[in-house]
Amino acid sequence: HENILAAAKSRQDFTANVSHELKTPITAISGYAELIENRLIDSEAEVHVASQIRHNADRLLSLVTDIIQLSELDHRELPRKFEQLDLFSVARECVNEHVLMASQRNIKLICSGTSAGINADRRLVREMIDNLLQNAIRYNKENGTVKVHVTIENGHPMISVEDTGIGIPMEHQNRIFERFYRVDKSRSKETGGTGLGLAIVKHIVAQHDAELNLESTPGEGTKITVSFPVYQG
């Protein structure tokens, strides 16, 4: 009975948070559109207003995409396509796709390690690594570094994503995988974060019977490690 009540409370909180998060960009887009409709924008402000509309539309799209992803992950009965993968190969693909995002913030990406076989859903593993990379880049410092390392320890394939960013205070560390939980709300929204990325990571890790570990020091950086079950290839 308590579990049912807790689940209902969690869904209620999530719905309230979704409503709040979606309302902000929608209100901004509506407001700017109204200014244009009433011809209250001069030619000099047009580019700024257009930029703000695009920024909020991008944010809205990111939110909807992440909400749909979480909804799908919540339904464990949905088909998963588990196959034999090389974790290092998938990690390298993801890193290559984030080079531009990192370079725009003067951040160096490094991918190292060894081949490591896993039984996994390729799409979900890519989603997991993408979210870890995006966080590591968003919350990094100017001229910082993000290191992605794949290894095998005691038979367990492991991937770590380590940054030289702002770090996470100890009192926040056990909550950052919650939906919409942000340590720095203004920075998260400014850099395009939805507050759902690490919640998605947690779901994907659970669906692969993997383990999640966080190490972080404020002002120095954060390292998140995912350890997969021993490979049965």
Steps between C-alpha positions, in 0.01 A plus 500: 500500500784738589677418171183580303462833682867583443471420129185714472676788680801466268277514190314799641826686569632415154182628333520825698868544409432427132222758496727761657798425275290510180316815603816713515614474133140499372429825690817656362418403139143625538621831645749566221243401236255750651758778474552420133124474437442846649797646309679597819840380381730736312742377237796503739324268747372254238811283502505482881130408516541237227799357690296478821211328324737245346679447836171432680371281217821292519455471875139390455607236247771370733253476788240314293766263363635418848149460648408253224827314557431471874144386434629224273760394757230480767326228294730205548276281286597695187729293277874547546749399236784348701803400296873450536673839496849637545459768768819677392384522138164649603673745735734616223204561268327713764816699576554575130146637475560739790825654376322806357297561817819474707709723271236774521576513874878450456481159664732214409346153453713192561390141438723217621484141611461153363238292320238370743211276402152559643150362437297816455252706302719717274252789483467517877874473566563782252231707673665435836848603382361803311329627816813452709710683240253788469501549877879481518528768229221726631631515855867525413731799520652701217795306350391194698532131416260206475653153519305192390669176601395138436657214691430155646530441874446157653324400179263798511506733197506859628471848355581822681437859396713746694499879474699790646184700568322670787443181696202406717473585873467195724147591612378482139683185388233248602228696317645595162353191333148611593275642229529878461748526788760766424790620712535823300161577345602817315808338342305189404236699312756738350697212348194308380467243778155353562566355845412153369829379352634324809158353581507343153852370569382340826210326322724364224757376751224317692365338184843352431545373858802729517630709792541876521768677703556872554815674622504878515694782662361855486722723289702207364267280300279193482552138398209269427571130447268230364591138564330235286444134590775253415485447124346170391607512135 
